[in-house]
Amino acid sequence: AEAAEAPAAVLAGIWRDVFGVEEIGPDDDFWDLGGNSLYAIRIGTLARERGLPGVALRQLYLTPTLGALSEALARGV
């Protein structure tokens, strides 16, 4: 089940789904991948649906890479 997966793995799966890419890594940047406010909303919604805290657009500005965002969510920031 997805809830048993590490948050970083769940978040990586969400980014793969949203951006339509097969490979995603911790250094991939939300904005460099073509992220926008609609993608941010979708990521936040999918995160909540998959048992993670929601992700606000502000959070993507502060921690735009997948790795940094995963760490922030793990710390509850």
PDB file with one MODEL, atoms N, CA, C and O in Angstrom:
MODEL        1
ATOM      1  N   ALA A   1       0.843  -1.199   0.000  1.00  0.00           N
ATOM      2  CA  ALA A   1       0.000   0.000   0.000  1.00  0.00           C
ATOM      3  C   ALA A   1       0.873   1.241   0.000  1.00  0.00           C
ATOM      4  O   ALA A   1       1.985   1.236   0.527  1.00  0.00           O
ATOM      5  N   GLU A   2       0.356   2.300  -0.596  1.00  0.00           N
ATOM      6  CA  GLU A   2       1.144   3.518  -0.708  1.00  0.00           C
ATOM      7  C   GLU A   2       1.458   4.133   0.648  1.00  0.00           C
ATOM      8  O   GLU A   2       2.529   4.713   0.824  1.00  0.00           O
ATOM      9  N   ALA A   3       0.554   4.020   1.602  1.00  0.00           N
ATOM     10  CA  ALA A   3       0.770   4.625   2.910  1.00  0.00           C
ATOM     11  C   ALA A   3       2.008   4.045   3.591  1.00  0.00           C
ATOM     12  O   ALA A   3       2.628   4.714   4.418  1.00  0.00           O
ATOM     13  N   ALA A   4       2.372   2.812   3.254  1.00  0.00           N
ATOM     14  CA  ALA A   4       3.535   2.177   3.856  1.00  0.00           C
ATOM     15  C   ALA A   4       4.837   2.634   3.199  1.00  0.00           C
ATOM     16  O   ALA A   4       5.915   2.426   3.756  1.00  0.00           O
ATOM     17  N   GLU A   5       4.747   3.249   2.028  1.00  0.00           N
ATOM     18  CA  GLU A   5       5.942   3.719   1.334  1.00  0.00           C
ATOM     19  C   GLU A   5       6.545   4.909   2.071  1.00  0.00           C
ATOM     20  O   GLU A   5       5.846   5.638   2.775  1.00  0.00           O
ATOM     21  N   ALA A   6       7.844   5.093   1.901  1.00  0.00           N
ATOM     22  CA  ALA A   6       8.503   6.269   2.459  1.00  0.00           C
ATOM     23  C   ALA A   6       7.912   7.517   1.803  1.00  0.00           C
ATOM     24  O   ALA A   6       7.603   7.502   0.611  1.00  0.00           O
ATOM     25  N   PRO A   7       7.754   8.596   2.572  1.00  0.00           N
ATOM     26  CA  PRO A   7       7.188   9.817   1.992  1.00  0.00           C
ATOM     27  C   PRO A   7       7.915  10.285   0.730  1.00  0.00           C
ATOM     28  O   PRO A   7       7.277  10.766  -0.207  1.00  0.00           O
ATOM     29  N   ALA A   8       9.240  10.150   0.699  1.00  0.00           N
ATOM     30  CA  ALA A   8       9.988  10.576  -0.487  1.00  0.00           C
ATOM     31  C   ALA A   8       9.584   9.765  -1.713  1.00  0.00           C
ATOM     32  O   ALA A   8       9.490  10.309  -2.813  1.00  0.00           O
ATOM     33  N   ALA A   9       9.344   8.467  -1.532  1.00  0.00           N
ATOM     34  CA  ALA A   9       8.942   7.613  -2.652  1.00  0.00           C
ATOM     35  C   ALA A   9       7.537   7.965  -3.118  1.00  0.00           C
ATOM     36  O   ALA A   9       7.268   7.982  -4.320  1.00  0.00           O
ATOM     37  N   VAL A  10       6.644   8.246  -2.182  1.00  0.00           N
ATOM     38  CA  VAL A  10       5.280   8.639  -2.536  1.00  0.00           C
ATOM     39  C   VAL A  10       5.313   9.959  -3.300  1.00  0.00           C
ATOM     40  O   VAL A  10       4.650  10.105  -4.327  1.00  0.00           O
ATOM     41  N   LEU A  11       6.088  10.921  -2.792  1.00  0.00           N
ATOM     42  CA  LEU A  11       6.183  12.226  -3.439  1.00  0.00           C
ATOM     43  C   LEU A  11       6.794  12.097  -4.836  1.00  0.00           C
ATOM     44  O   LEU A  11       6.348  12.764  -5.769  1.00  0.00           O
ATOM     45  N   ALA A  12       7.802  11.252  -4.987  1.00  0.00           N
ATOM     46  CA  ALA A  12       8.406  11.036  -6.310  1.00  0.00           C
ATOM     47  C   ALA A  12       7.368  10.479  -7.280  1.00  0.00           C
ATOM     48  O   ALA A  12       7.323  10.882  -8.442  1.00  0.00           O
ATOM     49  N   GLY A  13       6.540   9.559  -6.808  1.00  0.00           N
ATOM     50  CA  GLY A  13       5.482   9.008  -7.653  1.00  0.00           C
ATOM     51  C   GLY A  13       4.488  10.075  -8.078  1.00  0.00           C
ATOM     52  O   GLY A  13       4.022  10.081  -9.217  1.00  0.00           O
ATOM     53  N   ILE A  14       4.168  10.968  -7.167  1.00  0.00           N
ATOM     54  CA  ILE A  14       3.249  12.071  -7.480  1.00  0.00           C
ATOM     55  C   ILE A  14       3.860  12.962  -8.552  1.00  0.00           C
ATOM     56  O   ILE A  14       3.182  13.329  -9.512  1.00  0.00           O
ATOM     57  N   TRP A  15       5.130  13.313  -8.398  1.00  0.00           N
ATOM     58  CA  TRP A  15       5.789  14.163  -9.394  1.00  0.00           C
ATOM     59  C   TRP A  15       5.838  13.467 -10.749  1.00  0.00           C
ATOM     60  O   TRP A  15       5.626  14.106 -11.780  1.00  0.00           O
ATOM     61  N   ARG A  16       6.116  12.160 -10.758  1.00  0.00           N
ATOM     62  CA  ARG A  16       6.119  11.427 -12.039  1.00  0.00           C
ATOM     63  C   ARG A  16       4.751  11.516 -12.694  1.00  0.00           C
ATOM     64  O   ARG A  16       4.650  11.746 -13.900  1.00  0.00           O
ATOM     65  N   ASP A  17       3.702  11.336 -11.910  1.00  0.00           N
ATOM     66  CA  ASP A  17       2.337  11.404 -12.440  1.00  0.00           C
ATOM     67  C   ASP A  17       2.010  12.799 -12.970  1.00  0.00           C
ATOM     68  O   ASP A  17       1.495  12.942 -14.079  1.00  0.00           O
ATOM     69  N   VAL A  18       2.308  13.817 -12.181  1.00  0.00           N
ATOM     70  CA  VAL A  18       1.942  15.189 -12.542  1.00  0.00           C
ATOM     71  C   VAL A  18       2.730  15.682 -13.756  1.00  0.00           C
ATOM     72  O   VAL A  18       2.167  16.300 -14.659  1.00  0.00           O
ATOM     73  N   PHE A  19       4.033  15.405 -13.771  1.00  0.00           N
ATOM     74  CA  PHE A  19       4.866  15.906 -14.865  1.00  0.00           C
ATOM     75  C   PHE A  19       4.921  14.963 -16.062  1.00  0.00           C
ATOM     76  O   PHE A  19       5.432  15.331 -17.120  1.00  0.00           O
ATOM     77  N   GLY A  20       4.399  13.750 -15.900  1.00  0.00           N
ATOM     78  CA  GLY A  20       4.383  12.802 -17.009  1.00  0.00           C
ATOM     79  C   GLY A  20       5.762  12.322 -17.412  1.00  0.00           C
ATOM     80  O   GLY A  20       6.039  12.125 -18.595  1.00  0.00           O
ATOM     81  N   VAL A  21       6.630  12.132 -16.423  1.00  0.00           N
ATOM     82  CA  VAL A  21       7.987  11.647 -16.684  1.00  0.00           C
ATOM     83  C   VAL A  21       8.172  10.290 -16.014  1.00  0.00           C
ATOM     84  O   VAL A  21       7.497   9.966 -15.036  1.00  0.00           O
ATOM     85  N   GLU A  22       9.095   9.506 -16.558  1.00  0.00           N
ATOM     86  CA  GLU A  22       9.358   8.182 -15.984  1.00  0.00           C
ATOM     87  C   GLU A  22      10.419   8.229 -14.899  1.00  0.00           C
ATOM     88  O   GLU A  22      10.352   7.484 -13.921  1.00  0.00           O
ATOM     89  N   GLU A  23      11.399   9.106 -15.075  1.00  0.00           N
ATOM     90  CA  GLU A  23      12.514   9.204 -14.126  1.00  0.00           C
ATOM     91  C   GLU A  23      12.428  10.531 -13.392  1.00  0.00           C
ATOM     92  O   GLU A  23      12.225  11.581 -14.002  1.00  0.00           O
ATOM     93  N   ILE A  24      12.583  10.475 -12.091  1.00  0.00           N
ATOM     94  CA  ILE A  24      12.602  11.691 -11.277  1.00  0.00           C
ATOM     95  C   ILE A  24      13.610  11.471 -10.159  1.00  0.00           C
ATOM     96  O   ILE A  24      13.695  10.376  -9.602  1.00  0.00           O
ATOM     97  N   GLY A  25      14.364  12.495  -9.834  1.00  0.00           N
ATOM     98  CA  GLY A  25      15.375  12.357  -8.791  1.00  0.00           C
ATOM     99  C   GLY A  25      15.293  13.477  -7.781  1.00  0.00           C
ATOM    100  O   GLY A  25      14.571  14.451  -7.991  1.00  0.00           O
ATOM    101  N   PRO A  26      16.024  13.353  -6.682  1.00  0.00           N
ATOM    102  CA  PRO A  26      15.945  14.333  -5.599  1.00  0.00           C
ATOM    103  C   PRO A  26      16.397  15.737  -5.993  1.00  0.00           C
ATOM    104  O   PRO A  26      16.011  16.711  -5.348  1.00  0.00           O
ATOM    105  N   ASP A  27      17.212  15.853  -7.047  1.00  0.00           N
ATOM    106  CA  ASP A  27      17.691  17.170  -7.464  1.00  0.00           C
ATOM    107  C   ASP A  27      16.807  17.814  -8.525  1.00  0.00           C
ATOM    108  O   ASP A  27      17.071  18.938  -8.950  1.00  0.00           O
ATOM    109  N   ASP A  28      15.754  17.106  -8.960  1.00  0.00           N
ATOM    110  CA  ASP A  28      14.848  17.684  -9.948  1.00  0.00           C
ATOM    111  C   ASP A  28      14.067  18.826  -9.309  1.00  0.00           C
ATOM    112  O   ASP A  28      13.565  18.711  -8.191  1.00  0.00           O
ATOM    113  N   ASP A  29      13.976  19.931 -10.047  1.00  0.00           N
ATOM    114  CA  ASP A  29      13.379  21.167  -9.555  1.00  0.00           C
ATOM    115  C   ASP A  29      11.967  21.346 -10.129  1.00  0.00           C
ATOM    116  O   ASP A  29      11.759  21.219 -11.336  1.00  0.00           O
ATOM    117  N   PHE A  30      11.019  21.637  -9.265  1.00  0.00           N
ATOM    118  CA  PHE A  30       9.623  21.828  -9.663  1.00  0.00           C
ATOM    119  C   PHE A  30       9.499  22.817 -10.820  1.00  0.00           C
ATOM    120  O   PHE A  30       8.794  22.550 -11.793  1.00  0.00           O
ATOM    121  N   TRP A  31      10.179  23.950 -10.716  1.00  0.00           N
ATOM    122  CA  TRP A  31      10.054  25.006 -11.726  1.00  0.00           C
ATOM    123  C   TRP A  31      10.768  24.624 -13.015  1.00  0.00           C
ATOM    124  O   TRP A  31      10.260  24.896 -14.103  1.00  0.00           O
ATOM    125  N   ASP A  32      11.942  23.996 -12.910  1.00  0.00           N
ATOM    126  CA  ASP A  32      12.682  23.581 -14.106  1.00  0.00           C
ATOM    127  C   ASP A  32      11.922  22.522 -14.898  1.00  0.00           C
ATOM    128  O   ASP A  32      12.068  22.429 -16.116  1.00  0.00           O
ATOM    129  N   LEU A  33      11.112  21.727 -14.206  1.00  0.00           N
ATOM    130  CA  LEU A  33      10.315  20.698 -14.881  1.00  0.00           C
ATOM    131  C   LEU A  33       9.078  21.283 -15.562  1.00  0.00           C
ATOM    132  O   LEU A  33       8.353  20.572 -16.258  1.00  0.00           O
ATOM    133  N   GLY A  34       8.842  22.572 -15.361  1.00  0.00           N
ATOM    134  CA  GLY A  34       7.675  23.216 -15.965  1.00  0.00           C
ATOM    135  C   GLY A  34       6.531  23.417 -14.997  1.00  0.00           C
ATOM    136  O   GLY A  34       5.387  23.615 -15.407  1.00  0.00           O
ATOM    137  N   GLY A  35       6.839  23.366 -13.704  1.00  0.00           N
ATOM    138  CA  GLY A  35       5.806  23.518 -12.690  1.00  0.00           C
ATOM    139  C   GLY A  35       5.118  24.870 -12.745  1.00  0.00           C
ATOM    140  O   GLY A  35       5.722  25.875 -13.119  1.00  0.00           O
ATOM    141  N   ASN A  36       3.858  24.881 -12.371  1.00  0.00           N
ATOM    142  CA  ASN A  36       3.070  26.108 -12.317  1.00  0.00           C
ATOM    143  C   ASN A  36       2.052  25.960 -11.187  1.00  0.00           C
ATOM    144  O   ASN A  36       2.044  24.953 -10.479  1.00  0.00           O
ATOM    145  N   SER A  37       1.202  26.957 -11.025  1.00  0.00           N
ATOM    146  CA  SER A  37       0.271  26.920  -9.894  1.00  0.00           C
ATOM    147  C   SER A  37      -0.715  25.758  -9.998  1.00  0.00           C
ATOM    148  O   SER A  37      -1.098  25.189  -8.976  1.00  0.00           O
ATOM    149  N   LEU A  38      -1.130  25.399 -11.204  1.00  0.00           N
ATOM    150  CA  LEU A  38      -2.053  24.267 -11.348  1.00  0.00           C
ATOM    151  C   LEU A  38      -1.380  22.959 -10.960  1.00  0.00           C
ATOM    152  O   LEU A  38      -1.995  22.106 -10.320  1.00  0.00           O
ATOM    153  N   TYR A  39      -0.112  22.797 -11.348  1.00  0.00           N
ATOM    154  CA  TYR A  39       0.634  21.595 -10.957  1.00  0.00           C
ATOM    155  C   TYR A  39       0.794  21.551  -9.442  1.00  0.00           C
ATOM    156  O   TYR A  39       0.701  20.489  -8.827  1.00  0.00           O
ATOM    157  N   ALA A  40       1.038  22.725  -8.846  1.00  0.00           N
ATOM    158  CA  ALA A  40       1.217  22.787  -7.392  1.00  0.00           C
ATOM    159  C   ALA A  40      -0.053  22.332  -6.678  1.00  0.00           C
ATOM    160  O   ALA A  40       0.013  21.588  -5.700  1.00  0.00           O
ATOM    161  N   ILE A  41      -1.205  22.780  -7.165  1.00  0.00           N
ATOM    162  CA  ILE A  41      -2.480  22.371  -6.564  1.00  0.00           C
ATOM    163  C   ILE A  41      -2.662  20.867  -6.708  1.00  0.00           C
ATOM    164  O   ILE A  41      -3.083  20.191  -5.770  1.00  0.00           O
ATOM    165  N   ARG A  42      -2.341  20.347  -7.891  1.00  0.00           N
ATOM    166  CA  ARG A  42      -2.501  18.907  -8.128  1.00  0.00           C
ATOM    167  C   ARG A  42      -1.577  18.101  -7.205  1.00  0.00           C
ATOM    168  O   ARG A  42      -1.987  17.088  -6.638  1.00  0.00           O
ATOM    169  N   ILE A  43      -0.332  18.559  -7.060  1.00  0.00           N
ATOM    170  CA  ILE A  43       0.611  17.871  -6.174  1.00  0.00           C
ATOM    171  C   ILE A  43       0.086  17.884  -4.740  1.00  0.00           C
ATOM    172  O   ILE A  43       0.136  16.866  -4.050  1.00  0.00           O
ATOM    173  N   GLY A  44      -0.417  19.036  -4.290  1.00  0.00           N
ATOM    174  CA  GLY A  44      -0.957  19.129  -2.935  1.00  0.00           C
ATOM    175  C   GLY A  44      -2.137  18.201  -2.716  1.00  0.00           C
ATOM    176  O   GLY A  44      -2.236  17.549  -1.677  1.00  0.00           O
ATOM    177  N   THR A  45      -3.032  18.139  -3.695  1.00  0.00           N
ATOM    178  CA  THR A  45      -4.208  17.268  -3.597  1.00  0.00           C
ATOM    179  C   THR A  45      -3.798  15.805  -3.566  1.00  0.00           C
ATOM    180  O   THR A  45      -4.269  15.041  -2.723  1.00  0.00           O
ATOM    181  N   LEU A  46      -2.921  15.411  -4.487  1.00  0.00           N
ATOM    182  CA  LEU A  46      -2.475  14.017  -4.539  1.00  0.00           C
ATOM    183  C   LEU A  46      -1.709  13.636  -3.276  1.00  0.00           C
ATOM    184  O   LEU A  46      -1.829  12.511  -2.790  1.00  0.00           O
ATOM    185  N   ALA A  47      -0.920  14.570  -2.742  1.00  0.00           N
ATOM    186  CA  ALA A  47      -0.173  14.291  -1.510  1.00  0.00           C
ATOM    187  C   ALA A  47      -1.142  13.950  -0.379  1.00  0.00           C
ATOM    188  O   ALA A  47      -0.950  12.965   0.334  1.00  0.00           O
ATOM    189  N   ARG A  48      -2.179  14.765  -0.222  1.00  0.00           N
ATOM    190  CA  ARG A  48      -3.165  14.500   0.839  1.00  0.00           C
ATOM    191  C   ARG A  48      -3.881  13.173   0.597  1.00  0.00           C
ATOM    192  O   ARG A  48      -4.095  12.401   1.532  1.00  0.00           O
ATOM    193  N   GLU A  49      -4.252  12.908  -0.658  1.00  0.00           N
ATOM    194  CA  GLU A  49      -4.942  11.652  -0.981  1.00  0.00           C
ATOM    195  C   GLU A  49      -4.075  10.433  -0.677  1.00  0.00           C
ATOM    196  O   GLU A  49      -4.589   9.355  -0.377  1.00  0.00           O
ATOM    197  N   ARG A  50      -2.757  10.611  -0.757  1.00  0.00           N
ATOM    198  CA  ARG A  50      -1.834   9.489  -0.558  1.00  0.00           C
ATOM    199  C   ARG A  50      -1.209   9.487   0.832  1.00  0.00           C
ATOM    200  O   ARG A  50      -0.204   8.816   1.067  1.00  0.00           O
ATOM    201  N   GLY A  51      -1.805  10.239   1.749  1.00  0.00           N
ATOM    202  CA  GLY A  51      -1.395  10.175   3.145  1.00  0.00           C
ATOM    203  C   GLY A  51      -0.276  11.098   3.572  1.00  0.00           C
ATOM    204  O   GLY A  51       0.242  10.970   4.681  1.00  0.00           O
ATOM    205  N   LEU A  52       0.109  12.030   2.708  1.00  0.00           N
ATOM    206  CA  LEU A  52       1.150  13.000   3.064  1.00  0.00           C
ATOM    207  C   LEU A  52       0.497  14.320   3.451  1.00  0.00           C
ATOM    208  O   LEU A  52      -0.675  14.549   3.149  1.00  0.00           O
ATOM    209  N   PRO A  53       1.255  15.195   4.123  1.00  0.00           N
ATOM    210  CA  PRO A  53       0.716  16.535   4.371  1.00  0.00           C
ATOM    211  C   PRO A  53       0.502  17.245   3.037  1.00  0.00           C
ATOM    212  O   PRO A  53       1.156  16.920   2.045  1.00  0.00           O
ATOM    213  N   GLY A  54      -0.396  18.194   3.013  1.00  0.00           N
ATOM    214  CA  GLY A  54      -0.586  18.984   1.799  1.00  0.00           C
ATOM    215  C   GLY A  54       0.663  19.793   1.492  1.00  0.00           C
ATOM    216  O   GLY A  54       1.463  20.085   2.381  1.00  0.00           O
ATOM    217  N   VAL A  55       0.819  20.148   0.238  1.00  0.00           N
ATOM    218  CA  VAL A  55       1.965  20.935  -0.203  1.00  0.00           C
ATOM    219  C   VAL A  55       1.432  22.262  -0.728  1.00  0.00           C
ATOM    220  O   VAL A  55       0.676  22.288  -1.699  1.00  0.00           O
ATOM    221  N   ALA A  56       1.822  23.360  -0.094  1.00  0.00           N
ATOM    222  CA  ALA A  56       1.377  24.686  -0.519  1.00  0.00           C
ATOM    223  C   ALA A  56       2.335  25.243  -1.568  1.00  0.00           C
ATOM    224  O   ALA A  56       3.505  24.864  -1.618  1.00  0.00           O
ATOM    225  N   LEU A  57       1.826  26.145  -2.403  1.00  0.00           N
ATOM    226  CA  LEU A  57       2.662  26.780  -3.420  1.00  0.00           C
ATOM    227  C   LEU A  57       3.876  27.442  -2.767  1.00  0.00           C
ATOM    228  O   LEU A  57       4.985  27.373  -3.297  1.00  0.00           O
ATOM    229  N   ARG A  58       3.664  28.079  -1.621  1.00  0.00           N
ATOM    230  CA  ARG A  58       4.774  28.723  -0.895  1.00  0.00           C
ATOM    231  C   ARG A  58       5.878  27.711  -0.593  1.00  0.00           C
ATOM    232  O   ARG A  58       7.064  28.029  -0.684  1.00  0.00           O
ATOM    233  N   GLN A  59       5.475  26.481  -0.231  1.00  0.00           N
ATOM    234  CA  GLN A  59       6.462  25.446   0.090  1.00  0.00           C
ATOM    235  C   GLN A  59       7.308  25.113  -1.134  1.00  0.00           C
ATOM    236  O   GLN A  59       8.500  24.834  -1.006  1.00  0.00           O
ATOM    237  N   LEU A  60       6.702  25.139  -2.320  1.00  0.00           N
ATOM    238  CA  LEU A  60       7.448  24.837  -3.543  1.00  0.00           C
ATOM    239  C   LEU A  60       8.439  25.950  -3.881  1.00  0.00           C
ATOM    240  O   LEU A  60       9.463  25.692  -4.514  1.00  0.00           O
ATOM    241  N   TYR A  61       8.147  27.184  -3.466  1.00  0.00           N
ATOM    242  CA  TYR A  61       9.113  28.271  -3.648  1.00  0.00           C
ATOM    243  C   TYR A  61      10.282  28.107  -2.683  1.00  0.00           C
ATOM    244  O   TYR A  61      11.431  28.361  -3.044  1.00  0.00           O
ATOM    245  N   LEU A  62       9.987  27.680  -1.455  1.00  0.00           N
ATOM    246  CA  LEU A  62      11.031  27.541  -0.439  1.00  0.00           C
ATOM    247  C   LEU A  62      11.891  26.302  -0.655  1.00  0.00           C
ATOM    248  O   LEU A  62      13.098  26.335  -0.416  1.00  0.00           O
ATOM    249  N   THR A  63      11.282  25.216  -1.104  1.00  0.00           N
ATOM    250  CA  THR A  63      11.990  23.944  -1.299  1.00  0.00           C
ATOM    251  C   THR A  63      11.578  23.362  -2.652  1.00  0.00           C
ATOM    252  O   THR A  63      10.781  22.426  -2.710  1.00  0.00           O
ATOM    253  N   PRO A  64      12.126  23.921  -3.750  1.00  0.00           N
ATOM    254  CA  PRO A  64      11.651  23.527  -5.079  1.00  0.00           C
ATOM    255  C   PRO A  64      12.143  22.177  -5.593  1.00  0.00           C
ATOM    256  O   PRO A  64      11.577  21.645  -6.547  1.00  0.00           O
ATOM    257  N   THR A  65      13.191  21.609  -4.977  1.00  0.00           N
ATOM    258  CA  THR A  65      13.644  20.305  -5.470  1.00  0.00           C
ATOM    259  C   THR A  65      12.892  19.196  -4.748  1.00  0.00           C
ATOM    260  O   THR A  65      12.433  19.368  -3.619  1.00  0.00           O
ATOM    261  N   LEU A  66      12.775  18.074  -5.411  1.00  0.00           N
ATOM    262  CA  LEU A  66      12.060  16.940  -4.833  1.00  0.00           C
ATOM    263  C   LEU A  66      12.681  16.519  -3.503  1.00  0.00           C
ATOM    264  O   LEU A  66      11.964  16.239  -2.542  1.00  0.00           O
ATOM    265  N   GLY A  67      14.013  16.475  -3.446  1.00  0.00           N
ATOM    266  CA  GLY A  67      14.696  16.068  -2.222  1.00  0.00           C
ATOM    267  C   GLY A  67      14.447  17.023  -1.068  1.00  0.00           C
ATOM    268  O   GLY A  67      14.158  16.595   0.049  1.00  0.00           O
ATOM    269  N   ALA A  68      14.560  18.328  -1.339  1.00  0.00           N
ATOM    270  CA  ALA A  68      14.352  19.327  -0.288  1.00  0.00           C
ATOM    271  C   ALA A  68      12.901  19.329   0.185  1.00  0.00           C
ATOM    272  O   ALA A  68      12.633  19.475   1.378  1.00  0.00           O
ATOM    273  N   LEU A  69      11.973  19.168  -0.746  1.00  0.00           N
ATOM    274  CA  LEU A  69      10.561  19.126  -0.376  1.00  0.00           C
ATOM    275  C   LEU A  69      10.261  17.887   0.463  1.00  0.00           C
ATOM    276  O   LEU A  69       9.520  17.964   1.443  1.00  0.00           O
ATOM    277  N   SER A  70      10.829  16.761   0.085  1.00  0.00           N
ATOM    278  CA  SER A  70      10.638  15.522   0.852  1.00  0.00           C
ATOM    279  C   SER A  70      11.141  15.681   2.277  1.00  0.00           C
ATOM    280  O   SER A  70      10.484  15.253   3.226  1.00  0.00           O
ATOM    281  N   GLU A  71      12.319  16.302   2.426  1.00  0.00           N
ATOM    282  CA  GLU A  71      12.887  16.521   3.759  1.00  0.00           C
ATOM    283  C   GLU A  71      12.007  17.459   4.579  1.00  0.00           C
ATOM    284  O   GLU A  71      11.791  17.235   5.770  1.00  0.00           O
ATOM    285  N   ALA A  72      11.503  18.507   3.938  1.00  0.00           N
ATOM    286  CA  ALA A  72      10.646  19.462   4.646  1.00  0.00           C
ATOM    287  C   ALA A  72       9.361  18.787   5.123  1.00  0.00           C
ATOM    288  O   ALA A  72       8.915  19.017   6.247  1.00  0.00           O
ATOM    289  N   LEU A  73       8.770  17.956   4.270  1.00  0.00           N
ATOM    290  CA  LEU A  73       7.547  17.253   4.668  1.00  0.00           C
ATOM    291  C   LEU A  73       7.832  16.280   5.806  1.00  0.00           C
ATOM    292  O   LEU A  73       7.013  16.127   6.712  1.00  0.00           O
ATOM    293  N   ALA A  74       8.985  15.627   5.764  1.00  0.00           N
ATOM    294  CA  ALA A  74       9.354  14.678   6.816  1.00  0.00           C
ATOM    295  C   ALA A  74       9.534  15.395   8.161  1.00  0.00           C
ATOM    296  O   ALA A  74       9.238  14.835   9.217  1.00  0.00           O
ATOM    297  N   ARG A  75      10.024  16.644   8.106  1.00  0.00           N
ATOM    298  CA  ARG A  75      10.218  17.436   9.329  1.00  0.00           C
ATOM    299  C   ARG A  75       8.924  18.110   9.773  1.00  0.00           C
ATOM    300  O   ARG A  75       8.855  18.675  10.864  1.00  0.00           O
ATOM    301  N   GLY A  76       7.903  18.050   8.925  1.00  0.00           N
ATOM    302  CA  GLY A  76       6.635  18.687   9.250  1.00  0.00           C
ATOM    303  C   GLY A  76       6.648  20.181   9.060  1.00  0.00           C
ATOM    304  O   GLY A  76       5.890  20.903   9.707  1.00  0.00           O
ATOM    305  N   VAL A  77       7.515  20.655   8.166  1.00  0.00           N
ATOM    306  CA  VAL A  77       7.624  22.101   7.906  1.00  0.00           C
ATOM    307  C   VAL A  77       6.559  22.522   6.922  1.00  0.00           C
ATOM    308  O   VAL A  77       6.477  23.698   6.567  1.00  0.00           O
TER     309      VAL A  77
ENDMDL
END
